[in-house]
Amino acid sequence: MIGLSSLEVETPRRPQNPYGRNSSSSHAASNARLYFMICLTIFTLYGLFNMSGAGDPEPYSLTGDAAGGWGVEHNHAIEHHDTSLISAEQRASTSSNSITYPTVDMAAFDDTDFLEEDFILALTPFISIPQHARPEYELYQTDGLEFDITELFSDKNTAHGLAYDFIANRDKRKLKPEDPQLIQRYALTLLFYATGGHDENNPAEEATNRGGWNSDMAHFLTGLHECHWAKKSLKDQFWEMLSMEGDDDTKVGVTKCNDEMEVTEIRLANLNLIGFIPEEIKWLNVLQSLDVQNNHISGPIPESLGELDELRYLSLDGNNFSGSIPDVFHELTKLERAYLNFNDFNGAMPPSLCTLREEGSLMDLWSDCGGYPITCTCCTVCCDFVAECDSMQSQNGDDRE
């Protein structure tokens, strides 16, 4: 698949580089080149210093700017959302589609000795086995037949087993099984491993050569609260060294949480993610923005995305997702932008997304409908599956821009 960095997608809203070249004189250009080479040398030395472990940055703010979506390179807008979210109690009373966590019997936990069995008891109600073809999960894809869940948690060939091992045995935060944020931390850890994540602090993983991305790229799997699992991009660090204002939207990882320390935005774009998105992502039930564009994620779109009724921004473009787009978006009444283009989808755009586009809040809907293989009469932009995209009119003649 062609990398998105090489795509020439036309759009009238393409931002201009504020640090563009000044060609007023050859002397100024020469000085600029000299200045750039000095800065590049400093930046290289700074990078080597960070790689040595001596320059780890401080944790980032819990309420950083929104990070969803394409920036200058890929032409669709980055959305910023209000950080003043209502409390869990208010959410339960106002939302018709609020997610209810499965009931776990807390009386079963020992107050002083939290064994691995306690974590198994706490996590089991939240587990979903991938149903698409994954060799490492064949033993557990039993068509409804029961299997021993402890076998899955102990199987480090699976993302579920690796995530469980981190939570129960290696996590420096040492959450207890009854901690209300255990499920959030497990879901993020599972997302990390399901998308080819490799924990650089675990020697056992180093020998497996699993590929994908590394925990240090976004400060994942640290002992900090998961709302601090974020890191400025190299691009952002470069502008910072030049004493210029960087682009907060280039931060990657968990880029925003609300006041209750619940994850509301995730940006994992351009990090060489592989693998799949697990169904357990639904337990991040106040998630507003999910951006995994320009990676190598495969498999189907998880149907559980349809349960994230706070979702406003969804960027899956530039991956290897396949199959038909599931018709599960009926309840996503706050969804404003969905980018599904440059994937391997086929079939027709589901009615639930077209309804949101024509009657709801969905302003942008991009897909590979410029011919084979997607049929879409409600998309705002149709791409040709390879490189080019064209603006379209929706069925009701309103371009919504």
C-alpha positions in Angstrom: 0.0 0.0 0.0 1.3 3.5 -0.8 2.3 5.5 2.3 0.1 8.5 2.9 3.0 10.8 3.1 3.3 10.4 -0.7 -0.3 11.0 -1.6 -1.4 14.1 -3.5 -4.8 14.8 -2.1 -6.4 18.1 -3.2 -8.4 20.2 -0.8 -9.3 23.9 -0.7 -8.5 24.0 3.1 -4.8 23.0 2.9 -2.9 25.0 5.5 0.3 26.9 4.5 3.6 26.5 6.2 4.0 29.6 8.4 7.8 29.0 8.3 8.0 29.1 4.5 11.2 30.0 2.7 12.0 33.7 2.2 13.6 34.2 -1.2 14.1 38.0 -1.0 17.9 37.7 -1.2 20.5 35.0 -1.7 22.3 36.3 1.4 19.3 35.6 3.6 18.9 32.1 2.0 22.5 31.3 2.8 22.1 32.4 6.4 18.9 30.4 6.7 20.7 27.3 5.4 23.6 27.8 7.9 21.1 28.3 10.7 19.3 25.2 9.7 22.4 23.0 9.7 23.4 24.3 13.2 19.9 23.5 14.5 19.9 20.1 12.9 23.2 19.3 14.6 21.8 20.4 17.9 18.7 18.4 17.4 20.7 15.3 16.5 22.8 15.6 19.7 19.6 16.2 21.7 18.1 13.0 20.2 21.2 11.0 21.1 21.0 12.4 24.7 17.4 11.3 25.0 18.2 7.8 23.6 20.7 7.4 26.5 17.8 7.7 28.9 19.1 10.8 30.6 16.7 13.2 28.9 13.3 11.7 29.6 10.7 14.5 29.5 8.4 15.3 32.3 4.8 14.0 32.2 2.4 16.0 30.1 -0.7 17.8 31.0 -3.9 15.8 31.4 -5.9 18.2 29.2 -3.6 18.8 26.2 -5.0 19.9 22.9 -7.0 17.6 20.8 -4.9 15.3 18.6 -7.4 13.6 16.3 -7.1 13.7 12.6 -4.8 14.6 9.7 -2.7 17.7 9.9 -1.0 19.7 7.2 0.3 16.6 5.3 -3.0 14.9 4.8 -5.5 17.8 4.5 -8.4 17.0 6.7 -9.0 19.2 9.7 -8.0 18.6 13.3 -10.8 19.0 15.7 -10.6 20.4 19.2 -13.3 19.5 21.7 -14.5 21.0 25.0 -12.8 19.6 28.0 -15.6 20.3 30.4 -17.3 16.9 30.4 -20.1 15.9 32.7 -19.6 13.5 35.5 -20.2 9.8 35.3 -23.4 10.2 37.3 -24.7 12.9 34.9 -23.7 10.8 31.9 -25.7 7.9 33.2 -28.8 10.0 33.7 -28.7 11.8 30.3 -27.3 9.3 27.8 -29.7 6.7 26.4 -26.8 4.6 25.3 -24.4 4.8 28.3 -22.2 1.7 28.7 -22.8 -0.3 31.8 -19.8 -2.3 33.1 -20.4 -5.9 33.9 -21.0 -6.6 37.6 -18.0 -8.0 39.5 -18.4 -9.4 43.0 -16.0 -7.3 45.1 -16.7 -9.4 48.1 -14.5 -12.1 46.5 -11.4 -10.0 46.9 -9.0 -10.4 49.9 -8.2 -7.0 51.4 -4.5 -7.9 52.0 -3.4 -10.4 49.4 -4.3 -9.8 45.8 -3.4 -12.8 43.8 -3.4 -13.3 40.1 -6.7 -15.1 40.4 -8.2 -11.8 41.7 -7.2 -10.0 38.5 -8.6 -12.9 36.4 -11.9 -12.6 38.2 -12.0 -8.8 37.7 -11.0 -8.8 34.0 -12.9 -11.8 32.7 -16.3 -10.1 32.2 -14.7 -7.5 30.0 -12.9 -9.9 27.5 -13.9 -10.3 23.9 -12.1 -12.9 21.7 -11.3 -11.7 18.2 -13.6 -13.5 15.7 -11.6 -12.7 12.5 -8.7 -14.9 11.4 -5.8 -14.6 13.9 -3.6 -17.7 14.2 -2.7 -16.9 17.8 -6.4 -17.0 18.8 -7.4 -20.2 17.0 -7.6 -22.1 20.3 -10.0 -19.6 21.7 -12.3 -19.1 18.7 -14.6 -21.9 19.8 -18.0 -20.8 18.3 -19.6 -20.4 21.7 -18.0 -23.4 23.4 -16.4 -22.7 26.8 -12.7 -22.6 27.4 -10.5 -21.9 30.4 -10.0 -18.1 30.4 -6.8 -18.6 32.5 -5.2 -20.2 29.4 -5.9 -17.1 27.4 -4.4 -14.8 30.1 -1.3 -17.0 30.4 -0.8 -17.2 26.6 1.8 -14.6 25.8 1.5 -15.3 22.1 -1.8 -13.2 22.3 -2.3 -9.5 23.0 -4.7 -10.5 25.8 -2.0 -12.6 27.5 0.7 -9.9 27.2 -1.7 -7.2 28.5 -2.7 -9.4 31.4 1.0 -10.1 32.3 1.7 -6.4 32.3 -1.2 -5.5 34.6 -0.8 -8.4 37.0 3.0 -8.8 37.2 5.0 -5.9 35.7 2.9 -2.7 36.1 4.8 -0.4 38.5 1.5 1.4 39.3 0.3 -1.8 41.0 -3.4 -1.3 40.7 -5.6 -3.5 42.9 -8.3 -5.7 41.2 -11.2 -3.5 42.6 -9.7 -0.3 41.3 -12.3 1.5 39.1 -9.7 2.4 36.5 -8.3 -1.1 36.1 -10.4 -1.8 33.0 -9.3 1.5 31.4 -5.7 0.6 32.0 -6.1 -2.9 30.7 -8.0 -1.7 27.6 -5.2 0.7 26.7 -2.5 -2.0 27.3 -4.5 -4.4 25.2 -4.8 -1.8 22.4 -1.0 -1.4 22.6 -0.2 -5.1 22.2 -3.0 -5.8 19.7 -1.5 -3.2 17.4 2.0 -4.7 17.5 3.3 -2.8 20.6 6.6 -3.9 22.1 7.5 -3.0 25.7 11.2 -1.9 25.6 11.4 -2.4 29.4 10.6 -6.1 29.1 13.6 -8.2 28.1 11.3 -11.2 27.4 9.6 -9.3 24.6 12.9 -8.0 23.1 13.7 -11.6 22.0 10.4 -12.1 20.2 11.0 -9.5 17.5 7.3 -8.8 17.2 7.6 -5.7 15.0 5.2 -2.8 15.2 5.8 0.1 17.5 7.7 0.6 20.8 6.3 1.8 24.1 8.8 4.7 24.2 7.2 6.2 21.1 4.2 7.4 23.2 5.3 6.7 26.8 3.0 3.7 27.0 3.3 1.2 29.8 5.1 3.5 32.2 4.3 3.5 36.0 2.4 6.8 35.5 -1.3 7.1 35.2 -2.4 6.2 31.7 -3.5 9.8 31.1 0.2 10.5 31.0 0.9 7.9 28.3 1.7 10.6 25.7 4.8 12.1 24.1 5.7 15.0 21.9 6.7 14.0 18.4 10.2 14.5 17.1 8.8 17.4 15.0 7.4 19.1 18.0 10.7 18.7 19.9 12.6 20.2 17.0 10.5 23.4 17.0 10.9 23.5 20.7 14.7 23.5 20.4 14.4 26.4 18.0 12.4 28.4 20.6 9.5 28.4 18.2 6.0 27.4 18.8 5.4 23.8 18.0 2.1 22.1 17.1 0.5 20.5 20.1 -1.5 18.3 17.7 1.6 16.3 16.9 1.7 14.7 20.4 1.0 11.0 20.2 -0.5 8.6 22.7 -3.3 9.4 25.2 -3.6 13.1 24.4 -6.5 14.1 26.5 -8.4 13.0 29.6 -11.3 14.6 31.5 -11.4 15.7 35.1 -12.3 12.1 36.2 -9.1 10.8 34.6 -11.0 9.1 31.9 -9.4 8.9 28.4 -11.2 11.1 25.9 -8.6 11.3 23.0 -6.1 8.9 21.5 -3.7 9.7 18.7 -1.5 6.9 17.4 -1.0 8.2 13.8 2.1 7.4 11.8 3.6 5.0 14.4 3.9 1.8 12.3 1.0 0.1 14.1 0.2 -3.4 12.9 -2.3 -6.0 14.1 -5.9 -5.2 14.9 -8.1 -3.0 17.1 -9.6 -5.1 19.9 -13.3 -5.0 20.7 -12.4 -4.0 24.2 -11.9 -0.5 23.0 -15.6 0.0 23.9 -14.6 0.2 27.6 -13.0 3.5 27.0 -16.6 4.7 27.1 -16.1 8.5 27.1 -13.7 8.4 24.1 -14.3 11.4 21.9 -11.4 11.1 19.3 -9.6 8.1 17.9 -6.9 8.7 15.3 -4.9 5.7 14.0 -4.4 7.0 10.5 -1.4 6.1 8.3 -0.4 2.8 9.9 -0.7 -0.9 8.9 -3.7 -2.1 11.0 -5.7 -4.9 9.4 -8.8 -6.9 10.0 -12.4 -5.6 10.3 -13.6 -2.4 12.1 -14.5 -3.5 15.6 -18.3 -3.5 15.9 -17.9 -2.2 19.5 -17.0 1.2 18.1 -20.8 1.6 17.7 -21.0 1.7 21.5 -18.8 4.7 21.9 -21.6 7.2 22.0 -19.3 10.1 22.9 -17.2 9.7 19.8 -16.9 12.8 17.7 -13.8 12.1 15.6 -12.8 8.8 13.9 -9.7 8.5 11.7 -9.0 5.0 10.4 -7.6 6.1 7.0 -4.4 4.9 5.5 -4.5 1.4 7.0 -5.2 -2.2 5.8 -8.7 -2.6 7.3 -10.8 -5.0 5.2 -14.3 -6.4 4.8 -17.5 -4.5 4.8 -18.0 -1.5 7.0 -20.3 -2.6 9.8 -23.7 -1.0 10.2 -23.2 -0.2 13.9 -23.1 3.6 14.0 -26.8 4.4 14.8 -26.1 5.7 18.3 -23.1 7.8 17.5 -25.2 11.0 17.3 -22.2 13.2 18.2 -19.9 11.9 15.4 -18.8 14.8 13.3 -16.0 13.4 11.2 -15.2 9.9 9.9 -12.3 9.1 7.7 -12.3 5.5 6.3 -10.5 6.1 3.0 -7.3 4.3 1.8 -8.2 0.9 3.2 -9.3 -2.4 1.8 -13.1 -2.1 2.5 -15.7 -3.3 0.1 -19.5 -3.1 -0.3 -21.8 -0.2 0.4 -21.6 2.5 3.0 -23.8 1.3 5.9 -27.2 3.1 6.4 -26.3 4.1 9.9 -23.4 6.4 8.7 -25.5 7.8 5.8 -28.3 8.7 8.2 -25.8 10.5 10.4 -24.5 12.3 7.4 -27.8 13.4 6.0 -29.7 14.0 9.2 -27.2 14.1 12.0 -24.0 15.9 13.0 -21.6 14.1 10.6 -20.0 16.8 8.5 -17.1 14.8 6.9 -17.4 11.2 5.6 -14.5 10.0 3.5 -14.2 6.6 1.8 -12.8 4.8 -1.3 -15.9 5.5 -3.2 -14.3 7.0 -6.3 -15.0 3.7 -8.0 -14.2 0.2 -6.8 -14.6 -1.0 -4.1 -17.0 1.2 -2.0 -20.4 2.4 -3.0 -21.4 5.6 -1.2 -24.1 8.1 -2.1 -23.7 10.1 1.1 -19.9 10.7 1.4 -18.5 14.2 1.3 -15.2 13.0 -0.3 -14.6 10.0 -2.5 -11.0 8.6 -2.9 -9.8 6.3 -5.7 -8.2 3.8 -3.3 -4.8 4.8 -4.4 -3.9 8.5 -4.3 -6.6 11.0 -5.3 -9.7 12.3 -3.6 -12.6 14.5 -4.9 -15.3 16.4 -3.0 -18.8 15.1 -3.5 -22.3 16.4 -2.8 -24.5 14.5 -0.4 -27.9 13.2 -1.4 -29.8 16.2 -0.2 -27.5 18.6 -2.1 -26.0 20.1 1.0 -22.2 20.0 1.0 -22.1 20.7 4.8 -18.8 22.6 4.6 
